[in-house]
């Protein structure tokens, strides 16, 4: 199963959409086996996509993967995955976090968005397809479809990964991904309506569909014996296209860092 090795895809309500599905040291179940991974850590991420401030947030990993392909996870949601040779397919039900126009600490939001209103939490359908080449290089695409509060729109992520080191104790790899937002998604996160302009002071800004973010970085999983491991992700996220010209975007490129300590059994 192709697994995007970055913190750009963890399904945790405390993390930004940019950090919305990383496989933080979670290993896929081997044929005929089921696995459970528990982990705890911390991530440093922007207060919201486009913020010039970072905040530290807790990361909780609780990931159950059944040998049949069923999974239930804070990492990936609840769903099913299967593989046909080098091709992998997956479908899951997850949660897209809200964005507040107030600073509530660990949740996504900022006082810099006052008057912009809230983007509400939504149930999310996540459908993915991947292809893994010889040597472990993988490419893939995921569709993230809002099932409730559909005014937040849909987005599509295209990614690739390549291993640098792959041993019993260490796995180090590169990742890159790009997110395409439909018009609703782009407007929800980067646009400013006439009403929002009046209440927030930002100038009105209308958007269209297009690529909104590009992520790149490295992921290192260090095993500490049979069950314990430490997973570290370091990278950057860059806002591009119409999103980059939004008046709420105060920093186009921001660092990302996440570290978790995991126990698998």
N, C-alpha and C positions, 0 to 999 in steps of 0.2 A: 504494500500500500504506500503510495507516495504521501509523504508527510512533510509539510512545509515547516522546516526547522527554524522557526523564528517566533517571536512573541507578537506577531502581527495578527494573530487570529485567536486568542484565548477567549472563550465564551464566559467571561466573568463580568458581572455588572459593575465592578469597581474599576475596570480598565476601559480605556478609550477604544473606539472601533479600530484604530490603527493597531492596537494590541489584541486583536480579536481572533486568534486561532493558533497560537504557538503550541507546539508539542513540547512542553517543558520537561524533557527527559522521559517522556512516556514512550515505552517500547511497544510495538505491535505484538499481539498475541501470536505465539507460534502455532502451527497446525496441531490440532488436538489438545491445545492448552488454553486456559483462561488466565488472565492476569488482573491484578489490582495494584494501582500505584497511588500512593498518598504523598503529598509534598506541600511544603510551605516555603515562602520566599518573599521577595520584595521587588518592585519594579519602579523605575523612574521614567515618567512619561509626561507629555504636555498636559496642562489642565484641560485643554480641548484642542481639537485639530485646528492649528493656526495660532495657538497661544504662544507668547514669548516667555512663559513661566512653566517650569516643570514641578511635579509633585511626586513624592514617594507614596506608593500604594501597596497594600499587602496582596500577595498572590497565593491562592489556595488551589492545589491540585488534588482532585479525587477522581480517578479514572478507572473504570471497570471495562475490560474488553473480553468478551466471550469468544471462544474458539469458532463459534458459528458465524461471527462477523458482527453480532450485536454489540453496541457499546453504550455506556451511560457515563457522562463525564462533564466536569467543569471545563475541561479543555475543548471538547468537541460537541457537546450537547448530547442528545439521545438519538440514536439512529442505527444504521446498518451499513456495513462496507463489505465489498467483495473484490476479488481479483481474478482476472483472466489472463494468465501469462504476465506480460509487462504492463497490462492495462488495469487500472483500479477504478472502481466506482463507489460512490458513497452518497448517502442521503441522511440528513439529520434535522431534528427540531431543536433550535437553540433560542437564545435571548439576545436581542440587540439592546444595549444599554441606553439610558436616557442621557440628555444633555441639559443641564440647568443653567439659568442665567444668574445663579448665585454660587458662591464658593461654599460647598458643603463638605470640604475636607477630602475624603477619599473618592467620592463620586465625581463623575465628569461634569465640569461646569466651572464658571469663573465669574467674579464680580465685573469683569470686563465685558460680559455679555448682558448686563442689566438692561431690561427692556426688550430683549430679543425673544423672551418666552422660553418655554420648555419643549424640547423634542422628547416625546414620551417613549418609555420602554416598549418594545414590540417583540412579539413572538416572531421567530425567524426560521424560514426554511432554507437549509444550506445543502446544495447539491454539487458534488464534485466529480471530476474525472481527471485521471493522471496517467502518465506514461513514464516508466523507468527504463532507462537504457542500461546496457552493460557497463559496469563500473560504478553504478549507483547514481548517475546523473538523472535527475527527474524533472519533468515539466508537468504543469497541471493548470486547471481552471476551476474556480468555484463560483457559483451563483448564490447570492445572499438575498433572499426575497422576503420582504416584510409581509407577514400574514395578518397582523393587527396594526392599527395606526399606520395605515398604508401611505399616508401623506409623507412619511419619511423616505419613501421610494426604495429602489433596489440598487445593488451594486454587484460588480463582477470582478473577481481577482484572478490575475494571470501571474503564475510564478514559476521559478526554476530554482533548483538547488544542485550543488555539486560537492561531493566529499573531498576533503583535503587530507585528513588522517582518519583511518578506520582500523582500530585495534581493539583488543579485549578490554583495555582500560580507558581508551580515549576515542571519542568520535568528534571530529572537528569538520565543519562544513560551511560553505558560503551559501547565501540565499539572496534572491532578488524577486520583487513582486511589484505589480502595477495594478491599481484599482480604477475601474471604469464606473462612473456613477451615472445613472439615468437622470433626466431633468429634475424629477422630484427630489431625488437624493442630493443632487448638487445644490438645489435651491434650499433644501431644509438645512444643510450644514454650512453653506457658504453664501447663500443669498440673503438679501435684506429687502423685505416687502415695504410698501408704503407705510403700513401700520407700524411695522417694526422700526422704521426710520424715525417716526414721530416719537416713539417711546424710548428709543435707545440713543438717538443722536447720530447714528451711522447713516451715511448717505444710502439712498436706495440702490440696490444692486440686483440685477436679474441675471440668471445664469442659463446655460444650456447643457445638454448631456456632453460628457467627455471624460477623459482621464483626470482624476483628482489627486491621487497620491502615488508615490513611488517609494518603496522600502528597499534597503539593502543592508547586509551585515553578515556577521558570523554567529554560529551556534556551536558551543562546546559542551559535550556531555562527558563528565569524568566519573567513572565508576569507582566506588570505594568499597570493594568487596562484592559479594554476590547480590546483595539486595539494595545497598545504599548507593546513591549517586548524587552529584552536584551538576546542575545544568545552568549554563550562563549564555545569555544572548546579549550582543552588543551591536548596535546598528544606528541607522539614521532613517528618518522619514522626511520626504520632500513633497510639498504641496505644489501641484502643477496645473496648467491649463486655466480655465475660468476660475477655479478655486483659488489659485495663487493671487488673483487680482481682487479678491474680496476685501472689503474694508475691515472685516473682523480678523483677517489673517495678519498677525503682527510679526510672525517669523515663518519663513517659507521652509526652512530646513531645521529639524530638531533632532537631538540625540535620543536614543532609546537604550535602556539597560534593564535587564531582568535576571535575577538569580533565584533558583529554587533548590532546596535539598529534598530528595525524593527517596521513598522506600517502596520497593516493589515486592509483591509476593503472589 
